[in-house]
Amino acid sequence: MNTPTTSFQVLLQVGAAFQVAIAILNLFLTRLLKWQQDVARMPLLLREVFQVHVWFISITLTLFGVMTWRFATEMASGADAACQWLAAGIGIFWGIRTVIQIAYYSGSHWRGLPVRTLAHVALLLLYGAFAVLYLCSAFATPPAISFP
């Protein structure tokens, strides 16, 4: 039987898979964005801090994804307080990341560059969707959605 709760569970699992994918992609970001020379020119301490942050963001996102996948049923039902707290924390994380995407990054990085503008908008929508998904799980009854 396809209930709104099971549909919401599926959305949480999709979100979990996307977070693990982002975690893996993050490990290759320097290479993908061709930042090797820029990173190599950084002072040693700054370069080390950068690398540690890359790893810890990837570890954090992997944990978010794995915990969500494992507890998607409990998160979707809203019946478990610990899962509500976990969802709230992840939702706040992604909410802050969404605000940073808008308020912190300079538009000069993508204005006039269609591919970069598309990437910026896609990431903004993805991060915002994560925030909404988790905050709905944490603070509200799961939305009344169902798949055909």
ZAKOLPA-318197 format. One line per field, with one value per atom (N, C-alpha, C, O): atom name; chain; residue number from 1; x, y, z. Coordinates in Angstrom, 1 decimal. Atoms other than C-alpha are relative to their C-alpha. Layout:
N
name [CA,...]
chain [A,...]
resi [NUM,...]
x [X,...]
y [Y,...]
z [Z,...]
END
This chain:
148
name [N,CA,C,O,N,CA,C,O,N,CA,C,O,N,CA,C,O,N,CA,C,O,N,CA,C,O,N,CA,C,O,N,CA,C,O,N,CA,C,O,N,CA,C,O,N,CA,C,O,N,CA,C,O,N,CA,C,O,N,CA,C,O,N,CA,C,O,N,CA,C,O,N,CA,C,O,N,CA,C,O,N,CA,C,O,N,CA,C,O,N,CA,C,O,N,CA,C,O,N,CA,C,O,N,CA,C,O,N,CA,C,O,N,CA,C,O,N,CA,C,O,N,CA,C,O,N,CA,C,O,N,CA,C,O,N,CA,C,O,N,CA,C,O,N,CA,C,O,N,CA,C,O,N,CA,C,O,N,CA,C,O,N,CA,C,O,N,CA,C,O,N,CA,C,O,N,CA,C,O,N,CA,C,O,N,CA,C,O,N,CA,C,O,N,CA,C,O,N,CA,C,O,N,CA,C,O,N,CA,C,O,N,CA,C,O,N,CA,C,O,N,CA,C,O,N,CA,C,O,N,CA,C,O,N,CA,C,O,N,CA,C,O,N,CA,C,O,N,CA,C,O,N,CA,C,O,N,CA,C,O,N,CA,C,O,N,CA,C,O,N,CA,C,O,N,CA,C,O,N,CA,C,O,N,CA,C,O,N,CA,C,O,N,CA,C,O,N,CA,C,O,N,CA,C,O,N,CA,C,O,N,CA,C,O,N,CA,C,O,N,CA,C,O,N,CA,C,O,N,CA,C,O,N,CA,C,O,N,CA,C,O,N,CA,C,O,N,CA,C,O,N,CA,C,O,N,CA,C,O,N,CA,C,O,N,CA,C,O,N,CA,C,O,N,CA,C,O,N,CA,C,O,N,CA,C,O,N,CA,C,O,N,CA,C,O,N,CA,C,O,N,CA,C,O,N,CA,C,O,N,CA,C,O,N,CA,C,O,N,CA,C,O,N,CA,C,O,N,CA,C,O,N,CA,C,O,N,CA,C,O,N,CA,C,O,N,CA,C,O,N,CA,C,O,N,CA,C,O,N,CA,C,O,N,CA,C,O,N,CA,C,O,N,CA,C,O,N,CA,C,O,N,CA,C,O,N,CA,C,O,N,CA,C,O,N,CA,C,O,N,CA,C,O,N,CA,C,O,N,CA,C,O,N,CA,C,O,N,CA,C,O,N,CA,C,O,N,CA,C,O,N,CA,C,O,N,CA,C,O,N,CA,C,O,N,CA,C,O,N,CA,C,O,N,CA,C,O,N,CA,C,O,N,CA,C,O,N,CA,C,O,N,CA,C,O,N,CA,C,O,N,CA,C,O,N,CA,C,O,N,CA,C,O,N,CA,C,O,N,CA,C,O,N,CA,C,O,N,CA,C,O,N,CA,C,O,N,CA,C,O,N,CA,C,O,N,CA,C,O,N,CA,C,O,N,CA,C,O,N,CA,C,O,N,CA,C,O,N,CA,C,O,N,CA,C,O,N,CA,C,O,N,CA,C,O]
chain [A,A,A,A,A,A,A,A,A,A,A,A,A,A,A,A,A,A,A,A,A,A,A,A,A,A,A,A,A,A,A,A,A,A,A,A,A,A,A,A,A,A,A,A,A,A,A,A,A,A,A,A,A,A,A,A,A,A,A,A,A,A,A,A,A,A,A,A,A,A,A,A,A,A,A,A,A,A,A,A,A,A,A,A,A,A,A,A,A,A,A,A,A,A,A,A,A,A,A,A,A,A,A,A,A,A,A,A,A,A,A,A,A,A,A,A,A,A,A,A,A,A,A,A,A,A,A,A,A,A,A,A,A,A,A,A,A,A,A,A,A,A,A,A,A,A,A,A,A,A,A,A,A,A,A,A,A,A,A,A,A,A,A,A,A,A,A,A,A,A,A,A,A,A,A,A,A,A,A,A,A,A,A,A,A,A,A,A,A,A,A,A,A,A,A,A,A,A,A,A,A,A,A,A,A,A,A,A,A,A,A,A,A,A,A,A,A,A,A,A,A,A,A,A,A,A,A,A,A,A,A,A,A,A,A,A,A,A,A,A,A,A,A,A,A,A,A,A,A,A,A,A,A,A,A,A,A,A,A,A,A,A,A,A,A,A,A,A,A,A,A,A,A,A,A,A,A,A,A,A,A,A,A,A,A,A,A,A,A,A,A,A,A,A,A,A,A,A,A,A,A,A,A,A,A,A,A,A,A,A,A,A,A,A,A,A,A,A,A,A,A,A,A,A,A,A,A,A,A,A,A,A,A,A,A,A,A,A,A,A,A,A,A,A,A,A,A,A,A,A,A,A,A,A,A,A,A,A,A,A,A,A,A,A,A,A,A,A,A,A,A,A,A,A,A,A,A,A,A,A,A,A,A,A,A,A,A,A,A,A,A,A,A,A,A,A,A,A,A,A,A,A,A,A,A,A,A,A,A,A,A,A,A,A,A,A,A,A,A,A,A,A,A,A,A,A,A,A,A,A,A,A,A,A,A,A,A,A,A,A,A,A,A,A,A,A,A,A,A,A,A,A,A,A,A,A,A,A,A,A,A,A,A,A,A,A,A,A,A,A,A,A,A,A,A,A,A,A,A,A,A,A,A,A,A,A,A,A,A,A,A,A,A,A,A,A,A,A,A,A,A,A,A,A,A,A,A,A,A,A,A,A,A,A,A,A,A,A,A,A,A,A,A,A,A,A,A,A,A,A,A,A,A,A,A,A,A,A,A,A,A,A,A,A,A,A,A,A,A,A,A,A,A,A,A,A,A,A,A,A,A,A,A,A,A,A,A,A,A,A,A,A,A,A,A,A,A,A,A,A,A,A,A,A,A,A,A,A,A,A,A,A]
resi [1,1,1,1,2,2,2,2,3,3,3,3,4,4,4,4,5,5,5,5,6,6,6,6,7,7,7,7,8,8,8,8,9,9,9,9,10,10,10,10,11,11,11,11,12,12,12,12,13,13,13,13,14,14,14,14,15,15,15,15,16,16,16,16,17,17,17,17,18,18,18,18,19,19,19,19,20,20,20,20,21,21,21,21,22,22,22,22,23,23,23,23,24,24,24,24,25,25,25,25,26,26,26,26,27,27,27,27,28,28,28,28,29,29,29,29,30,30,30,30,31,31,31,31,32,32,32,32,33,33,33,33,34,34,34,34,35,35,35,35,36,36,36,36,37,37,37,37,38,38,38,38,39,39,39,39,40,40,40,40,41,41,41,41,42,42,42,42,43,43,43,43,44,44,44,44,45,45,45,45,46,46,46,46,47,47,47,47,48,48,48,48,49,49,49,49,50,50,50,50,51,51,51,51,52,52,52,52,53,53,53,53,54,54,54,54,55,55,55,55,56,56,56,56,57,57,57,57,58,58,58,58,59,59,59,59,60,60,60,60,61,61,61,61,62,62,62,62,63,63,63,63,64,64,64,64,65,65,65,65,66,66,66,66,67,67,67,67,68,68,68,68,69,69,69,69,70,70,70,70,71,71,71,71,72,72,72,72,73,73,73,73,74,74,74,74,75,75,75,75,76,76,76,76,77,77,77,77,78,78,78,78,79,79,79,79,80,80,80,80,81,81,81,81,82,82,82,82,83,83,83,83,84,84,84,84,85,85,85,85,86,86,86,86,87,87,87,87,88,88,88,88,89,89,89,89,90,90,90,90,91,91,91,91,92,92,92,92,93,93,93,93,94,94,94,94,95,95,95,95,96,96,96,96,97,97,97,97,98,98,98,98,99,99,99,99,100,100,100,100,101,101,101,101,102,102,102,102,103,103,103,103,104,104,104,104,105,105,105,105,106,106,106,106,107,107,107,107,108,108,108,108,109,109,109,109,110,110,110,110,111,111,111,111,112,112,112,112,113,113,113,113,114,114,114,114,115,115,115,115,116,116,116,116,117,117,117,117,118,118,118,118,119,119,119,119,120,120,120,120,121,121,121,121,122,122,122,122,123,123,123,123,124,124,124,124,125,125,125,125,126,126,126,126,127,127,127,127,128,128,128,128,129,129,129,129,130,130,130,130,131,131,131,131,132,132,132,132,133,133,133,133,134,134,134,134,135,135,135,135,136,136,136,136,137,137,137,137,138,138,138,138,139,139,139,139,140,140,140,140,141,141,141,141,142,142,142,142,143,143,143,143,144,144,144,144,145,145,145,145,146,146,146,146,147,147,147,147,148,148,148,148]
x [0.8,0.0,0.9,1.8,-0.7,1.3,-0.6,-1.6,0.6,0.6,0.9,2.0,-0.8,1.8,1.3,2.3,-1.2,4.2,1.0,2.2,-1.0,5.8,0.5,1.7,-0.5,6.0,1.1,2.1,-0.9,7.7,1.3,2.4,-1.2,10.1,0.8,2.0,-0.7,11.0,0.8,1.9,-0.7,11.8,1.2,2.2,-1.2,14.0,1.1,2.3,-1.0,15.8,0.7,1.9,-0.6,16.3,0.9,2.0,-0.8,17.6,1.3,2.4,-1.2,20.0,1.0,2.2,-0.8,21.3,0.7,1.9,-0.6,21.9,1.1,2.1,-1.0,23.8,1.3,2.4,-1.2,26.1,0.7,1.9,-0.6,26.6,0.8,1.9,-0.7,27.5,1.3,2.3,-1.2,29.9,1.1,2.3,-1.0,31.7,0.6,1.8,-0.4,31.7,0.9,1.9,-0.8,33.1,1.5,2.3,-1.4,36.2,0.8,2.0,-0.7,37.0,-0.2,0.1,0.3,35.9,1.2,1.1,-1.2,39.4,0.4,0.7,-0.3,40.1,-1.1,-0.8,1.0,36.7,-0.1,-0.4,0.0,36.9,1.4,1.6,-1.4,40.6,0.6,1.2,-0.5,41.7,1.4,2.0,-1.2,44.9,1.1,1.8,-1.1,47.3,-0.3,0.6,0.4,45.3,0.3,0.8,-0.2,45.4,1.5,1.9,-1.4,49.1,0.7,1.7,-0.5,49.8,-0.3,0.2,0.4,48.1,1.1,1.9,-1.0,50.3,-0.4,-1.6,0.2,50.7,-1.2,-2.0,1.1,48.4,-1.4,-2.3,1.3,45.6,-0.4,-1.5,0.2,46.0,-0.4,-1.3,0.4,45.8,-1.4,-2.1,1.3,42.8,-1.1,-2.1,0.9,41.1,-0.2,-1.4,0.1,41.8,-0.8,-1.6,0.7,40.6,-1.5,-2.4,1.5,37.3,-0.6,-1.8,0.6,36.8,-0.3,-1.5,0.3,37.1,-1.1,-2.0,1.1,34.9,-1.4,-2.4,1.3,32.2,-0.5,-1.7,0.4,32.2,-0.4,-1.4,0.4,32.1,-1.4,-2.2,1.3,29.2,-1.1,-2.1,1.1,27.2,-0.3,-1.4,0.2,27.8,-0.7,-1.7,0.8,26.6,-1.4,-2.3,1.4,23.5,-0.7,-1.8,0.6,22.8,-0.2,-1.3,0.1,23.5,-1.1,-1.9,0.9,21.5,-1.5,-2.4,1.3,18.6,-0.5,-1.7,0.4,18.6,-0.5,-1.5,0.3,18.6,-1.3,-2.1,1.1,15.9,-1.1,-1.8,1.0,13.8,-1.4,-2.3,1.4,10.7,-0.4,-1.4,0.3,11.0,-0.1,-0.9,0.1,11.7,-1.3,-1.9,1.3,8.7,-1.2,-2.1,1.1,6.4,-0.1,-1.2,0.0,7.4,-0.3,-0.5,0.3,6.9,1.2,1.0,-1.2,10.5,0.6,1.1,-0.5,11.8,1.5,1.9,-1.4,15.5,0.1,0.9,0.0,14.7,-0.5,0.0,0.4,12.9,1.1,1.3,-1.1,15.9,1.1,1.7,-1.0,18.2,-0.4,0.3,0.5,16.0,0.0,0.4,0.0,15.8,1.5,1.7,-1.4,19.6,0.5,1.1,-0.4,20.1,-0.8,-0.2,0.8,17.3,0.6,0.7,-0.6,18.9,1.4,1.7,-1.2,22.3,-0.2,0.4,0.3,20.8,-0.6,-0.4,0.6,18.8,1.1,1.0,-1.1,21.9,0.8,1.3,-0.7,23.7,-0.7,-0.1,0.8,20.9,0.2,0.4,-0.2,21.2,1.4,1.5,-1.3,24.9,0.1,0.8,0.0,24.4,-0.5,0.0,0.6,22.3,0.8,1.2,-0.5,23.9,1.6,2.1,-1.4,27.6,0.8,1.7,-0.7,28.8,-0.2,-1.4,0.0,29.6,-0.6,-0.3,0.5,27.5,1.0,0.7,-1.0,30.6,0.5,1.2,-0.5,31.4,-0.8,-0.4,0.8,28.5,-0.8,-1.2,0.7,26.9,0.6,1.8,-0.4,27.1,0.6,1.0,-0.6,28.3,-1.2,-1.4,1.2,25.3,0.1,-0.7,-0.2,26.7,0.2,-0.4,-0.1,27.8,-1.2,-1.5,1.3,24.5,-0.9,-1.6,0.8,22.7,0.4,-0.4,-0.5,24.9,-0.4,-0.8,0.4,24.3,-1.4,-1.8,1.4,20.6,-0.4,-1.2,0.3,20.5,0.4,-0.3,-0.4,22.5,-0.9,-1.2,0.9,20.3,-1.3,-1.8,1.3,17.2,0.2,-0.7,-0.3,18.8,0.2,-0.4,-0.2,20.0,-1.3,-1.6,1.3,16.6,-0.9,-1.7,0.9,14.8,0.4,-0.5,-0.5,17.0,-0.6,-1.1,0.5,16.1,-1.5,-1.9,1.4,12.4,-0.4,-1.2,0.3,12.4,0.2,-0.6,-0.3,14.1,-0.8,-1.2,0.8,12.3,-1.4,-2.0,1.3,9.0,0.0,-1.0,-0.1,10.1,0.1,-0.5,-0.3,11.2,-1.2,-1.5,1.0,8.4,-1.4,-2.3,1.4,5.3,-0.3,0.6,0.4,3.3,0.5,0.5,-0.5,4.8,-1.0,-2.2,1.0,3.2,-0.8,-0.3,0.9,0.3,0.3,-0.3,-0.4,2.0,0.0,0.1,-0.1,1.8,0.3,0.0,-0.3,3.2,-1.0,-1.6,1.0,0.9,0.4,-0.3]
y [-1.2,0.0,1.2,1.4,-1.2,3.4,1.1,1.7,-1.0,5.8,1.3,1.2,-1.2,9.4,-0.2,0.3,0.2,8.2,-0.8,-0.5,0.8,5.6,0.8,0.7,-0.9,8.2,0.9,1.2,-1.0,10.6,-0.8,-0.2,0.9,7.7,-0.1,0.0,0.1,7.3,1.3,1.3,-1.3,11.0,0.2,0.7,-0.1,10.8,-0.9,-0.5,0.9,7.8,0.6,0.5,-0.7,9.8,1.1,1.2,-1.1,12.7,-0.6,0.0,0.6,10.3,-0.4,-0.2,0.4,8.9,1.3,1.2,-1.2,12.5,0.5,1.0,-0.5,13.4,-0.8,-0.3,0.8,10.5,0.3,0.3,-0.3,11.3,1.4,1.5,-1.2,14.9,-0.1,0.5,0.3,13.6,-0.5,-0.1,0.6,11.6,1.0,1.2,-1.1,14.4,1.0,1.5,-1.0,16.8,-0.4,0.5,0.4,14.7,0.2,0.3,-0.3,15.4,1.4,1.7,-1.3,19.0,0.8,1.5,-0.7,20.4,-0.4,0.5,0.5,18.3,0.4,0.9,-0.4,18.9,1.5,1.8,-1.4,22.6,0.6,1.8,-0.3,22.6,1.0,2.1,-0.9,24.2,-0.5,0.1,0.6,22.1,1.1,1.1,-1.0,25.0,1.1,1.5,-0.9,27.4,-0.6,0.1,0.7,24.9,-0.1,0.1,0.2,24.2,1.4,1.3,-1.3,28.0,0.5,1.4,-0.4,28.2,-0.2,-1.2,0.3,28.5,-1.4,-1.8,1.4,25.0,-0.1,-1.0,0.1,25.6,0.2,-0.6,-0.2,27.0,-1.2,-1.6,1.2,24.0,-1.2,-1.9,1.1,21.6,0.1,-0.8,-0.2,23.2,-0.2,-0.8,0.2,23.2,-1.5,-1.9,1.4,19.5,-0.7,-1.6,0.6,18.6,0.4,-0.5,-0.4,20.6,-0.8,-1.2,0.9,18.7,-1.3,-1.8,1.3,15.4,0.0,-0.8,0.0,16.4,0.4,-0.1,-0.2,17.8,-1.3,-1.6,1.3,14.5,-1.0,-1.7,0.9,12.5,0.4,-0.5,-0.5,14.7,-0.4,-0.9,0.3,14.3,-1.5,-1.9,1.4,10.6,-0.5,-1.3,0.3,10.3,0.4,-0.4,-0.4,12.3,-1.0,-1.4,1.0,10.0,-1.3,-1.9,1.3,6.8,-0.1,-1.0,-0.1,7.8,0.2,-0.4,-0.2,9.0,-1.3,-1.7,1.2,5.8,-1.0,-1.7,0.9,3.7,0.3,-0.6,-0.4,5.6,0.8,1.6,-0.7,6.9,-0.3,0.6,0.4,5.0,0.8,1.4,-0.7,6.5,1.5,2.2,-1.4,10.0,0.4,1.4,-0.3,9.8,-0.1,0.7,0.2,8.7,1.2,1.5,-1.0,11.5,-0.5,0.3,0.6,9.1,-0.1,-0.3,0.2,9.0,1.3,2.0,-1.3,12.0,0.2,1.2,-0.1,11.2,0.2,1.0,-0.2,11.0,1.4,2.0,-1.4,14.3,1.0,1.9,-0.9,15.9,-0.1,0.9,0.3,14.3,0.8,1.5,-0.7,15.6,1.5,2.2,-1.5,19.1,0.4,1.5,-0.4,19.2,0.0,0.9,0.1,18.1,1.1,1.7,-1.1,20.5,1.4,2.2,-1.3,23.4,0.2,1.2,0.0,22.5,0.4,1.3,-0.3,22.6,1.3,2.0,-1.3,25.7,1.1,2.0,-1.0,27.6,-0.1,1.0,0.1,26.2,0.7,1.3,-0.6,27.5,1.5,2.2,-1.4,31.0,0.4,1.5,-0.4,31.0,0.0,0.9,0.1,30.0,1.4,1.8,-1.2,33.2,1.2,2.1,-1.2,35.7,0.1,1.2,-0.1,34.8,0.0,0.9,0.1,33.8,1.1,1.6,-1.1,36.6,-0.5,-1.5,0.3,36.7,0.0,-0.5,-0.1,37.4,-1.4,-1.5,1.3,33.7,-0.7,-1.6,0.6,32.9,0.9,0.5,-0.9,36.0,0.0,0.2,0.0,35.9,-1.3,-1.5,1.4,32.2,-1.0,-1.4,0.9,30.0,-1.3,-1.7,1.3,26.7,0.2,-0.5,-0.3,28.2,0.5,0.2,-0.4,30.0,-1.1,-1.2,1.2,26.8,-0.8,-1.3,0.8,25.0,0.7,0.1,-0.8,27.8,-0.2,-0.4,0.1,27.7,-1.5,-1.7,1.5,23.8,-0.3,-0.9,0.3,23.7,0.8,0.2,-0.7,26.4,-0.7,-0.9,0.8,24.4,-1.3,-1.7,1.3,21.1,0.2,-0.5,-0.3,22.6,0.4,0.0,-0.5,24.3,-1.2,-1.3,1.2,21.0,-0.9,-1.4,0.7,19.2,0.6,-0.1,-0.7,21.8,-0.2,-0.5,0.2,21.6,-1.4,-1.7,1.4,17.8,-0.4,-1.0,0.4,17.4,0.8,0.3,-0.8,20.3,-0.4,-0.4,0.5,18.9,-1.3,-1.5,1.2,15.6,0.3,-0.4,-0.4,17.3,0.6,0.3,-0.9,19.8,-0.2,0.5,0.1,18.7,-1.4,-2.3,1.3,15.7,0.0,1.0,0.1,14.5,0.5,0.2,-0.5,16.2,-1.1,-2.2,1.0,14.4,-0.2,0.4,0.3,13.1,-1.5,-2.2,1.4,9.8,-0.1,0.7,0.2,8.4,-1.0,-1.8,0.9,6.7,-1.5,-2.3]
z [0.0,0.0,0.0,0.8,0.1,-1.0,0.7,0.3,-0.9,1.8,-0.1,-0.6,-0.1,2.2,0.8,0.4,-0.8,4.9,-0.8,-0.8,0.7,2.6,-1.2,-1.5,1.0,-0.2,0.5,-0.1,-0.7,2.2,0.3,0.2,-0.3,3.2,-1.2,-1.2,1.2,-0.4,-0.3,-0.8,0.2,-0.7,0.9,0.5,-1.0,2.4,-0.5,-0.4,0.5,0.8,-1.2,-1.4,1.1,-2.4,0.5,-0.1,-0.5,-0.4,0.6,0.5,-0.5,1.4,-1.0,-0.9,1.1,-1.8,-0.7,-1.0,0.6,-3.2,1.0,0.5,-0.9,0.0,-0.1,0.0,0.1,-0.3,-1.4,-1.4,1.3,-4.0,0.1,-0.4,-0.2,-3.0,0.8,0.5,-0.8,-0.4,-0.8,-0.6,0.9,-3.0,-1.0,-1.1,0.9,-5.5,0.6,0.0,-0.7,-2.9,0.1,0.1,-0.1,-2.6,-1.3,-1.2,1.3,-6.3,-0.5,-1.6,0.4,-6.3,-0.5,-1.5,0.5,-6.6,-1.4,-2.2,1.3,-9.6,-1.1,-2.2,0.9,-11.2,-0.4,-1.5,0.2,-10.8,-0.4,-0.6,0.5,-11.9,1.0,0.5,-1.0,-8.6,0.5,1.4,-0.5,-8.3,0.2,1.2,-0.1,-9.0,1.1,1.8,-1.0,-6.8,1.4,2.3,-1.3,-3.9,0.3,1.4,-0.1,-4.5,0.5,1.1,-0.4,-4.1,1.4,1.9,-1.4,-0.7,0.9,0.8,-1.1,2.4,0.5,0.5,-0.5,3.9,1.0,0.8,-1.0,6.9,-0.7,-0.4,0.7,4.7,-0.9,-0.9,0.8,2.3,0.8,0.4,-0.9,5.2,0.5,0.6,-0.5,6.6,-1.1,-0.8,1.1,3.2,-0.2,-0.3,0.2,2.8,1.1,0.9,-1.1,6.3,-0.1,0.2,0.2,5.6,-1.1,-1.0,1.1,2.3,0.6,0.4,-0.6,4.2,1.0,1.0,-1.0,7.1,-0.6,0.0,0.6,4.9,-0.7,-0.6,0.6,3.0,1.0,0.8,-1.1,6.2,0.6,0.8,-0.5,7.5,-0.9,-0.5,0.9,4.4,-0.2,-0.4,0.0,4.3,1.2,1.1,-1.2,7.9,-0.2,0.2,0.2,7.0,-0.9,-0.6,0.9,4.1,0.6,0.4,-0.6,5.9,1.1,1.2,-1.1,9.0,-0.6,-0.1,0.6,6.8,-0.6,-0.4,0.6,4.8,1.0,0.8,-1.0,7.9,0.7,1.0,-0.8,9.7,-0.8,-0.2,0.8,6.8,0.5,0.5,-0.5,8.1,1.2,1.3,-1.2,11.5,-0.2,0.4,0.3,10.1,-0.6,-0.3,0.7,7.8,0.9,0.7,-0.9,10.6,1.0,1.4,-1.0,12.9,1.4,2.3,-1.3,15.8,1.0,2.2,-0.8,17.1,0.2,-0.7,-0.4,19.0,-0.5,-1.0,0.4,18.2,-1.5,-1.9,1.5,14.5,-0.4,-1.3,0.2,14.7,0.2,-0.5,-0.3,16.3,-1.1,-1.5,1.1,13.7,-1.3,-1.9,1.2,10.9,0.2,-0.8,-0.3,12.5,-0.2,-0.9,0.1,12.7,-1.5,-1.9,1.5,9.0,-0.7,-1.6,0.7,7.9,0.3,-0.6,-0.3,9.7,-0.7,-1.2,0.8,8.2,-1.4,-1.9,1.4,4.7,-0.2,-1.2,0.1,5.4,0.1,-0.7,-0.1,6.5,-1.3,-1.8,1.2,3.4,-1.2,-2.0,1.0,1.2,0.1,-0.9,-0.3,2.8,-0.5,-1.1,0.4,2.2,-1.5,-2.0,1.4,-1.4,-0.6,-1.6,0.4,-1.8,0.5,-0.3,-0.7,0.6,-0.1,0.0,-0.1,0.6,-1.3,-1.5,1.2,-2.8,-0.9,-1.1,0.9,-5.2,-1.3,-1.9,1.2,-8.3,-1.2,-2.3,1.1,-10.3,-0.4,-1.5,0.3,-10.2,-1.1,-1.8,1.0,-12.5,-0.9,-2.0,0.9,-14.0,-1.4,-1.5,1.3,-17.7,-0.5,-1.6,0.4,-17.7,0.2,1.3,-0.1,-18.5,0.8,1.6,-0.7,-17.2,1.5,2.3,-1.5,-13.9,0.6,1.8,-0.5,-13.5,0.2,1.2,-0.1,-14.1,1.2,2.0,-1.2,-11.5,1.3,2.2,-1.2,-9.0,0.3,1.5,-0.2,-9.4,0.4,1.3,-0.3,-9.4,1.5,2.2,-1.3,-6.2,1.0,2.1,-0.9,-4.6,0.2,1.3,-0.1,-5.4,0.8,1.5,-0.7,-4.2,1.5,2.3,-1.4,-0.9,0.7,1.8,-0.5,-0.4,0.2,1.1,-0.1,-1.1,1.1,1.8,-1.1,1.4,1.3,2.2,-1.2,4.0,0.2,1.4,-0.1,3.3,0.4,1.3,-0.3,3.3,1.4,2.1,-1.4,6.6,1.1,2.1,-1.0,8.4,0.0,1.1,0.0,7.3,0.8,1.6,-0.8,8.8,1.5,2.3,-1.4,12.0,0.7,1.8,-0.7,12.7,-0.4,0.1,0.5,10.8,-0.3,-0.4,0.5,9.8,-1.4,-2.1,1.4,6.6,-1.0,-0.8,0.9,3.6,-0.6,-0.8,0.6,2.0,-1.4,-2.3,1.4,-1.1,-0.2,0.8,0.3,-2.8,-1.4,-2.2,1.4,-5.9,-0.6,0.1,0.6,-8.4,0.1,-0.4]
END
